[in-house]
Amino acid sequence: MKNDVVAIIGLGQLGELLSKRVQASRLLLVSSDERKSSRLAAEIPRAEPGSEKRLHEASVVVMALPAHTLIPYYEAVSQHLSPGTLLVNPATLMSTEQLRKDCPKHTWIGMKLLGSVKELGTGKRGILITDSPSYQEMLQALFSPLGNVLAGEEDWVANCNRIAAYHALEACLRIEADIRRLGIPEELIYAAQTTVAKGILQSYPDGTLGHFGKTVLDQVLADRRNA
């Protein structure tokens, strides 16, 4: 299949990230904010501002929109899509199977991103999960700069994101509470969260904890055994 023209609809944080990482010979950027689409197109090689009326030019359309707007938006623009256009759903909270059921005129491909958009924007790689194994190779060719594409269940991404976000936020709240309890100046909280905690969260899975980190890990494991 030719992936010569890809359209990205929606240029929020996710849409902008996808636009900057996709590998396509031509890229159409479609947004209600025409100034943003023009600015991004000027920054990205082979990209140009697009419009809904030009969606028939694209062989692949990535719907980088809020989950609750996907179906209404599709119904409004489907007349501009070619019959063979492939639609990619990256919305974590929208089931691709539901889109296939409610919008059956086109082929829908799930592609959910496991990773922080902010961190991936710095060049780090995440993991992409697709529920459409037959399109895995195509997605890998398009989005390999973002990470490896794996075939699997869409719920994996939602569950991993939810678990990681919950425990990360819980850690932030505990850091704030414990530092305040010791009467340490407030300005140290931010540094503790964004340098110490962030560094530990990166070092532990990488296996690069230093002596201090390993000592604290031993304490955490001991506390767990004694709980």
Steps between C-alpha positions, in 0.01 A plus 500: 500500500619856426542730797583798282253746658415506870260748659510591868171640628533697822818680603483490877793352692452151357427615146805726496721218628369258237547761229865548592576127514301348213704386199304578185579643160218753545327615814176696526441684828134567572394718792232751592796726586627582152786709636632202692475266201688754288769546765551128548503435126783752466702306760445146368651378172245391239212636711236746386186652652198293406125525518212263544415531131845366412475184711429295186870544414611299804541124508532510881320744730604520866212628715693669782185639663341477846323166536149644537530697174619219273166364383330840447805627314519191281133532410559863399801433276449143373367634170850636427677167560583257222338156543836330558632752751633345821406679822737478798359538851761609760246608766570303817141523623324411173463134407595436138251214497227750588608719210483204264148430620373859483694614190524191275551676165877519554770278647607601850841416644575530870835655593531589868812669635652389829716788615486861612447736208720754679786252541465360149519856371859513627597210274437210738330189364185335625297200384211496255230234535275406209200270507544458122791256447460506122593871504784468753772519235341806340473680834860414584615650171306819569567549871827319579657824636247485786576141598433138414150400391366191676181308431282465808196610697411869507416472869867437573578864429211646700581277797875571493442874464248501783718295738814704427316833530327400825817390676706790365245752628472315829880528532488875426239552773698296752821690421319831559343381826817347647723798415247743646469287813875542560472877468731513197456811279232464231736576212682172559186299418517573128865397477431181696215407263658599168864398556527242779172312444515528121858375500414202720201410282733493200795328670307211659362347176830575323694314771721802564418585862795649686610407852253740663210374288586136575511574872153657487373207290619258769302703754187493281525121455553451875198716578293290258606176666414637841163650399 
